[in-house]
Amino acid sequence: MSVQAWTFVMVGLSFAIYIGVAIWSRASSTGEFYIAGAGVPPVVNGMATAADWMSAASFISMAGLISFMGRDGSVYLMGWTGGYVLLALLLAPYLRKFGKYTVPDFVGDRYYSRTARIVAVICAIFVSFTYVAGQMRGVGIVFSRFLNVDITLGVLIGMGIVFFYAVLGGMKGITYTQVAQYCVLIFAFLVPAIFISLLMTGNIIPQLGFGGVLADGSGEFLLDRLNGLSQELGFDAYTDGRKATVDVFCITAALMVGTAGLPHVIVRFYTVPRVSAARSSAGWALFFIAILYTTAPAVAAFARTNLLNTVSDTKYTEVPGWFKNWETTGLIKFDDKNGDGSIQYRGAHSDVANELTIDRDIMVLANPEIAKLPNWVVGLVAAGGLAAALSTAAGLLLVISTSIAHDLLKRELVQEISEKGELLAARIAAGIAVCIAGYFGINPPGFVGQVVAFAFGLAAASFFPAIIMGIFWKRMNNIGAISGMIVGITFTAGYIIFFKFISPELNVPAHWLFGISPEGIGTLGMVLNLLVSVPVSLLTAPPPAEVQELVDNIRSPQDAGPPHELSV
């Protein structure tokens, strides 16, 4: 069968599973809609958390970033992996013990303030919409190539699927759907990696093939070959870094603490029955995440090597079919500047002008075609990319809907609303959020990984200090937390908007503040948050005694007796 036929089969089967699971696990109460009734087993929750966390940025964009950036791309690998460890060790058990549905719920109660809750709701919505834009973009890219539709129509199709199972099933439906999506995405990521590792290095384990010797009899290591190819074509050596140390540090830190402040990941730890189960599910999630993250650098190196060997100095009339297919999407562009009919793919250090523009988000999706793998593998990768994007998009949309229906309406504006009315409001909010997310997917502010990095920076600058200080420092009060969140997110969002939208021509290291890129500015935003919130807290009245006692209680290591009640 053709690639398109296999794609229809793989995507159709996976979507049928997702929709079936959503119908089977439909939420019938606010408890099931928000936190799946707090009854999800740790292993299942760990798998769902991994799918929720490993978005289109992880599946589609991260290996593409590493493929183009070489060693500099490792900041995404280190930041996102280290961030989950930080979340699992420092935050997840304590937040679960606190016993609330959402991050704004924690902020509102810990800081005993309606204003704090509303500020947290605004931050959660802002961060989530930024993040979901990248996911919907990933959906559009997959559909545009493999179903031969334009990106706009691809995003609209994705919106319909997400709307169905997120709005219908809530967290209960999303949790069990994400388990299925994890199985699809991890299988889709590993199968081509194993195939290509065998073809290029003879090693069935991609992580070992990444550092292994090529199977062509040359005795040359894969990375040595890739460095040589890169330098011959005017690119920097693949294993060399070009980013300034301060920017590497700031991007890594922003991604780490941003992970720990992402509301759609944190809420997953409320779906388990006990605090000990939250710890266990965090460990399982880390295991499931590590399977993909340790494979991504190998996929990046395989894809880059095959790409350089395939397209450089090739006659345009002789390019393989995959090149033409991706060219129709607009994600590969060839401009024959010297009119010789050959593709000169060159780096900045070459005397020959570069004639090829490649969107880095296509590398994982195009990798099986470049390596000439069977068509069913190509269709499987398409299904995996959709699973990664849709799983995270659903979690983010649920955060937006619960922030509006539970934290804003139920807790602040219409406190007498019935459970049925709150559930209806949550579903309506999710529907509206799907439409807005679709718009940002069609008109994204950058490539998938970059947009997601912005979301992590915004989470780092707004939520992380309020959460970490709320758990570990009793003296942090409402005025300090509110001031810090406002300053942090305003500074970070303003910096990103200036360089990405207002003056993109200035988005170069010479114009960055302290040499920090928009992707890493969340670290500085977090520091500003702390520099404001700590002094303001010390200069104003301390929290009430019952709040300080609450902080002591949630830090207690004992998993005391029955599960804590989760207030609605």
SULHU-V449310 format. One record per residue. N is the residue number from 1. RES is the residue in one letter. NEAR is the number of other C-alpha atoms within 10 Angstrom. Layout:
n = [N N]
res = [RES RES]
near = [NEAR NEAR]
This chain:
n = [1 2 3 4 5 6 7 8 9 10 11 12 13 14 15 16 17 18 19 20 21 22 23 24 25 26 27 28 29 30 31 32 33 34 35 36 37 38 39 40 41 42 43 44 45 46 47 48 49 50 51 52 53 54 55 56 57 58 59 60 61 62 63 64 65 66 67 68 69 70 71 72 73 74 75 76 77 78 79 80 81 82 83 84 85 86 87 88 89 90 91 92 93 94 95 96 97 98 99 100 101 102 103 104 105 106 107 108 109 110 111 112 113 114 115 116 117 118 119 120 121 122 123 124 125 126 127 128 129 130 131 132 133 134 135 136 137 138 139 140 141 142 143 144 145 146 147 148 149 150 151 152 153 154 155 156 157 158 159 160 161 162 163 164 165 166 167 168 169 170 171 172 173 174 175 176 177 178 179 180 181 182 183 184 185 186 187 188 189 190 191 192 193 194 195 196 197 198 199 200 201 202 203 204 205 206 207 208 209 210 211 212 213 214 215 216 217 218 219 220 221 222 223 224 225 226 227 228 229 230 231 232 233 234 235 236 237 238 239 240 241 242 243 244 245 246 247 248 249 250 251 252 253 254 255 256 257 258 259 260 261 262 263 264 265 266 267 268 269 270 271 272 273 274 275 276 277 278 279 280 281 282 283 284 285 286 287 288 289 290 291 292 293 294 295 296 297 298 299 300 301 302 303 304 305 306 307 308 309 310 311 312 313 314 315 316 317 318 319 320 321 322 323 324 325 326 327 328 329 330 331 332 333 334 335 336 337 338 339 340 341 342 343 344 345 346 347 348 349 350 351 352 353 354 355 356 357 358 359 360 361 362 363 364 365 366 367 368 369 370 371 372 373 374 375 376 377 378 379 380 381 382 383 384 385 386 387 388 389 390 391 392 393 394 395 396 397 398 399 400 401 402 403 404 405 406 407 408 409 410 411 412 413 414 415 416 417 418 419 420 421 422 423 424 425 426 427 428 429 430 431 432 433 434 435 436 437 438 439 440 441 442 443 444 445 446 447 448 449 450 451 452 453 454 455 456 457 458 459 460 461 462 463 464 465 466 467 468 469 470 471 472 473 474 475 476 477 478 479 480 481 482 483 484 485 486 487 488 489 490 491 492 493 494 495 496 497 498 499 500 501 502 503 504 505 506 507 508 509 510 511 512 513 514 515 516 517 518 519 520 521 522 523 524 525 526 527 528 529 530 531 532 533 534 535 536 537 538 539 540 541 542 543 544 545 546 547 548 549 550 551 552 553 554 555 556 557 558 559 560 561 562 563 564 565 566 567 568]
res = [M S V Q A W T F V M V G L S F A I Y I G V A I W S R A S S T G E F Y I A G A G V P P V V N G M A T A A D W M S A A S F I S M A G L I S F M G R D G S V Y L M G W T G G Y V L L A L L L A P Y L R K F G K Y T V P D F V G D R Y Y S R T A R I V A V I C A I F V S F T Y V A G Q M R G V G I V F S R F L N V D I T L G V L I G M G I V F F Y A V L G G M K G I T Y T Q V A Q Y C V L I F A F L V P A I F I S L L M T G N I I P Q L G F G G V L A D G S G E F L L D R L N G L S Q E L G F D A Y T D G R K A T V D V F C I T A A L M V G T A G L P H V I V R F Y T V P R V S A A R S S A G W A L F F I A I L Y T T A P A V A A F A R T N L L N T V S D T K Y T E V P G W F K N W E T T G L I K F D D K N G D G S I Q Y R G A H S D V A N E L T I D R D I M V L A N P E I A K L P N W V V G L V A A G G L A A A L S T A A G L L L V I S T S I A H D L L K R E L V Q E I S E K G E L L A A R I A A G I A V C I A G Y F G I N P P G F V G Q V V A F A F G L A A A S F F P A I I M G I F W K R M N N I G A I S G M I V G I T F T A G Y I I F F K F I S P E L N V P A H W L F G I S P E G I G T L G M V L N L L V S V P V S L L T A P P P A E V Q E L V D N I R S P Q D A G P P H E L S V]
near = [9 12 18 17 15 20 24 18 16 22 25 13 12 20 19 12 15 26 20 15 22 25 15 13 22 22 24 16 15 22 21 20 25 28 26 27 20 22 15 24 16 25 18 18 28 30 27 31 32 30 32 29 24 25 30 30 29 26 29 33 28 28 34 30 29 25 27 20 21 23 18 20 21 19 21 26 22 16 24 27 20 19 22 26 18 16 21 23 15 15 20 25 25 24 24 28 24 24 21 21 28 26 26 27 26 21 27 22 18 26 24 16 16 19 16 27 27 22 20 28 25 17 23 28 21 17 29 28 25 24 29 32 27 34 37 35 30 33 29 27 30 27 27 22 25 24 17 16 17 17 23 20 15 26 27 20 17 24 26 14 15 26 22 17 23 32 28 22 28 34 33 28 27 33 32 23 28 29 23 21 31 25 16 23 26 22 16 22 25 19 16 24 27 20 20 26 25 17 17 20 23 18 20 15 17 27 18 14 27 24 15 19 21 23 18 11 8 9 10 13 16 22 21 16 15 21 18 15 20 19 16 15 21 17 18 20 20 24 14 12 16 13 17 13 11 14 22 23 16 24 26 26 28 33 34 27 29 31 30 30 30 28 25 26 22 21 23 29 33 30 26 26 20 26 26 19 23 27 21 19 28 28 19 21 25 18 14 22 23 14 13 19 19 14 20 29 25 27 29 25 24 28 26 25 20 16 17 16 14 15 20 16 15 16 13 17 9 10 14 15 11 15 17 13 16 21 15 15 18 16 17 17 17 17 14 16 15 12 8 10 15 21 23 24 22 22 17 12 13 14 10 15 15 19 16 17 13 16 16 22 25 20 24 27 26 21 25 25 19 21 19 14 15 15 17 19 22 26 24 27 31 30 28 29 32 29 33 30 33 29 32 31 32 32 28 31 29 27 29 28 28 30 28 24 26 26 24 21 18 21 19 15 12 13 12 12 15 11 14 12 14 22 25 15 20 27 24 16 20 28 21 16 23 28 15 15 28 27 18 20 30 19 13 18 18 14 18 29 28 20 22 27 28 29 29 33 37 37 33 35 36 36 30 23 25 31 20 16 17 22 23 15 14 19 20 26 28 29 21 25 30 26 19 29 30 19 20 31 26 16 22 28 21 13 21 23 15 15 18 16 12 12 10 12 10 13 16 13 14 10 13 16 12 12 18 25 24 27 27 26 29 36 29 22 28 32 16 21 29 25 15 20 27 21 12 20 20 13 10 14 13 16 19 13 10 9 19 19 12 15 20 14 15 19 15 11 11 10 15 12 7 9 16 16 12 16 9 15]
